[in-house]
Amino acid sequence: MNRSLVITRYARTLVKYVADTGHGDIVASEADVLVRALHDVPDLSRAVQAADDVVSPFDKKKLLQSALGNRMSQELSRFLTLLNRNGRMSMVADILRDFIDLYYRSIGIRKAHLTVVQEPSERLLQRLRALVKQKTGDDVRIEVDIDPSLVGGFVFDIDDYLLDASVKRQLDLIREQFIERNRRII
């Protein structure tokens, strides 16, 4: 079966499960922590993706639980047991990432990512929220990252839409134009 189809099916299953239990926000926040941990700690990711004869399914689940500070909701615990039993633990990061997106969309919230040079003003955040609400009808949760290399402006990423209004991007475009002009001269 196609890997992306498997990932989507498991993510949808978890969305339905948390909708029945009413603990979606808790599981989504735990899933977000796990996705970040799996991304930021390569050894954790390798251990979870390792073959079962190298790292036992029980140990994989314990590693993920320790990434949450040994506090895991019953729903997520049961779901990880299902992934272990079905041999899908190597896909856990992708499944949880899809789950987070599907869950928030199911409750009318979109997740967005804003990268700025310094802490954004509340006015900018409100304008972005209003823009998303106007275009989609959904509320938005904006995750903010600080990146001084942008020089100025911001980069806003939501779904498949990327708005790069950074000074760094403008300088890159100017540099590309100069390089192209110089190629034509020679």
C-alpha positions in Angstrom: 0.0 0.0 0.0 1.1 3.5 -0.7 3.0 5.1 2.2 1.2 8.4 2.1 -2.2 6.6 2.0 -1.2 4.6 5.1 -0.1 7.7 6.9 -3.4 9.5 6.1 -5.5 6.6 7.2 -3.8 6.3 10.6 -4.0 10.1 11.1 -7.7 10.1 10.2 -8.3 7.2 12.6 -6.7 9.1 15.4 -8.8 12.2 14.6 -12.0 10.1 14.8 -10.8 8.5 18.1 -10.0 11.8 19.8 -13.3 13.2 18.5 -15.1 10.4 20.3 -13.2 10.9 23.6 -13.2 14.7 23.5 -9.4 14.9 24.3 -8.3 16.2 20.9 -6.5 19.3 22.2 -4.5 17.2 24.7 -3.5 14.6 22.1 -2.7 17.3 19.5 -0.4 19.1 21.9 1.3 15.8 22.9 1.7 15.0 19.2 3.2 18.3 18.5 5.8 17.8 21.2 6.6 14.3 19.8 7.0 15.6 16.2 9.4 18.3 17.4 11.4 15.8 19.5 11.6 13.3 16.6 12.8 16.1 14.4 15.2 17.7 16.8 16.7 14.5 18.3 18.1 12.3 15.5 19.0 9.5 17.9 15.3 9.3 19.1 14.1 9.2 15.5 16.6 6.4 14.6 15.6 4.4 17.7 11.9 4.6 16.9 12.4 3.7 13.3 14.8 0.8 14.1 13.7 -2.8 13.4 11.9 -4.5 16.3 14.7 -6.9 16.9 17.1 -3.9 17.5 14.7 -1.8 19.7 11.7 -3.6 21.1 8.2 -2.1 20.5 7.9 -1.6 24.3 11.1 0.4 24.4 10.1 2.5 21.4 6.9 3.5 23.2 8.9 4.2 26.4 11.2 6.5 24.5 8.3 8.5 23.1 6.7 8.6 26.6 10.0 9.9 28.0 10.0 12.7 25.4 6.7 13.8 26.9 8.1 13.8 30.4 6.6 10.4 31.2 3.1 11.8 31.0 1.1 10.6 28.0 -2.7 10.6 27.5 -4.4 7.2 27.3 -5.6 8.0 23.8 -2.1 8.6 22.5 -0.7 5.6 24.4 -3.3 3.3 22.9 -2.6 4.7 19.4 1.1 4.1 19.7 0.4 0.6 20.8 -1.7 0.1 17.7 1.2 1.5 15.5 3.6 -0.9 17.3 1.4 -3.9 16.8 0.9 -3.1 13.1 4.6 -2.4 12.5 4.0 1.2 11.5 6.1 2.9 14.2 8.6 4.0 11.5 5.9 6.3 10.2 5.0 7.8 13.6 6.4 11.3 12.9 4.5 11.6 9.6 1.3 10.2 11.0 1.3 12.6 14.0 2.1 15.5 11.7 -0.8 14.7 9.5 -3.0 14.1 12.6 -2.2 17.6 13.9 -3.2 19.2 10.6 -6.4 17.1 10.2 -7.4 17.6 13.8 -7.1 21.4 13.7 -8.9 21.6 10.4 -11.7 19.4 11.8 -12.3 22.0 14.5 -12.0 25.0 12.1 -8.5 26.1 13.0 -5.5 26.3 10.6 -1.9 26.2 11.8 0.4 28.8 10.3 4.1 29.5 10.7 5.5 33.1 10.9 9.2 33.8 10.7 10.3 37.3 11.7 13.5 39.1 12.7 12.2 40.1 16.1 9.1 39.5 18.1 6.1 40.4 15.9 3.7 43.2 16.9 0.2 42.2 17.9 -1.0 44.4 15.0 0.8 42.1 12.5 -0.6 39.0 14.1 -4.1 40.4 14.1 -3.9 41.4 10.4 -2.7 37.9 9.4 -5.4 36.3 11.5 -8.0 38.5 9.8 -6.7 37.8 6.4 -6.9 34.0 6.9 -10.4 34.3 8.4 -11.5 36.4 5.5 -10.1 34.0 2.9 -10.9 30.6 4.5 -13.5 31.3 7.2 -11.2 29.5 9.7 -9.4 30.7 12.7 -5.6 30.4 12.7 -3.0 29.5 15.3 0.3 31.2 14.4 3.6 29.7 15.5 6.3 32.3 15.6 10.0 31.8 14.9 12.7 34.4 15.2 15.4 34.5 12.4 17.7 37.5 12.3 19.0 36.4 8.9 15.8 37.7 7.3 17.2 41.2 7.8 13.6 42.6 7.9 10.0 41.7 6.9 8.5 38.3 7.5 7.8 34.9 6.0 4.2 33.5 6.5 3.5 29.9 5.7 0.0 28.4 5.9 -1.0 25.2 4.1 0.4 25.3 0.6 0.7 29.1 0.6 4.0 30.9 1.3 4.2 34.7 1.6 7.9 35.7 1.7 8.0 39.4 2.4 11.5 39.3 3.8 14.3 41.7 2.9 16.6 38.7 2.5 14.4 37.4 -0.3 14.3 40.7 -2.0 18.1 40.9 -1.8 18.4 37.4 -3.3 16.1 38.4 -6.2 18.3 41.5 -6.9 21.5 39.3 -6.7 19.9 36.9 -9.2 19.0 39.7 -11.6 22.6 41.1 -11.5 24.0 37.6 -12.1 21.7 37.1 -15.1 22.5 40.5 -16.6 26.3 39.8 -16.2 25.9 36.5 -18.0 24.3 38.3 -21.0 27.0 40.9 -21.2 29.8 38.3 -21.4 
